[in-house]
Each structure stands twice: as C-alpha cells, then as structure tokens.
Amino acid sequence: MKSLEEQLSEVQQAISDILIGAQEASYNGQRVKKADLAILELREKRLLVQIKRKSRGGIRVRNIIPQD
C-alpha cells in the first residue's frame, strides 16, 4: 500500500488535472471520466488529517473532567 504522502500527492495531481480541464479523456474509442472533484477534495482533506495525526504522535486525551 502506498504511504499517506504518496496518496495525497496522487489526489492533488488528479485535482490539478481536473482544474486545468483534463476531466475526461478518450482511450481506444471509449470516453473515460476521472473522479468527481468534490470526492477528490474530500479524500485530500481526510489524508491531510491522517498525515497531521501521524506526525503529531503520542496519545491524545479529550473531554476529561477533573475530580475535586
């Protein structure tokens, strides 16, 4: 499996391709459409969160109420 950083790079390249007009291509007489931009942007966001969590390391504790 590819690293999170490699996956992020591929997703960002696909987003870039769509933005410059490479949404569809024709191969052997068949039209092929790349992934939807909104789906790619959601995947990019999730990968960025995963990479941030991985780089932060350690244990994260939330919603602790101190005892008196």
SVG drawing of the C-alpha trace seen along z (x, -y; Angstrom):
<svg xmlns="http://www.w3.org/2000/svg" viewBox="-18 -25 24 27">
<polyline fill="none" stroke="black" stroke-width="0.4" points="0.0,0.0 1.2,-3.5 2.1,-5.9 -0.3,-8.6 2.0,-11.2 2.1,-9.3 -1.7,-9.0 -2.0,-12.7 0.3,-13.6 -1.7,-11.5 -5.0,-13.0 -3.6,-16.5 -2.4,-15.7 -5.8,-14.5 -7.4,-17.6 -4.9,-19.7 -5.7,-17.8 -9.4,-18.4 -8.9,-22.1 -6.9,-22.5 -9.6,-20.7 -8.5,-17.1 -11.7,-15.8 -12.3,-13.4 -10.1,-11.5 -10.7,-9.1 -8.9,-5.8 -9.4,-3.3 -12.6,-5.0 -14.0,-5.0 -14.6,-8.1 -13.3,-7.9 -14.2,-10.4 -11.9,-10.9 -13.2,-11.1 -15.5,-13.9 -13.7,-17.0 -15.8,-17.0 -14.9,-13.4 -11.2,-14.1 -11.3,-17.2 -12.9,-15.2 -10.2,-12.5 -7.5,-15.2 -8.9,-16.6 -9.0,-13.2 -5.5,-12.4 -4.2,-15.7 -5.9,-14.9 -4.3,-11.5 -0.9,-12.8 -1.2,-15.5 -2.2,-12.9 0.6,-10.6 3.2,-13.4 1.9,-14.6 2.4,-11.2 1.6,-10.3 -1.8,-9.8 -4.5,-12.4 -7.0,-12.7 -10.2,-14.7 -13.1,-15.7 -11.6,-14.9 -13.4,-16.4 -11.1,-17.0 -12.1,-15.5 -12.4,-17.8"/>
</svg>
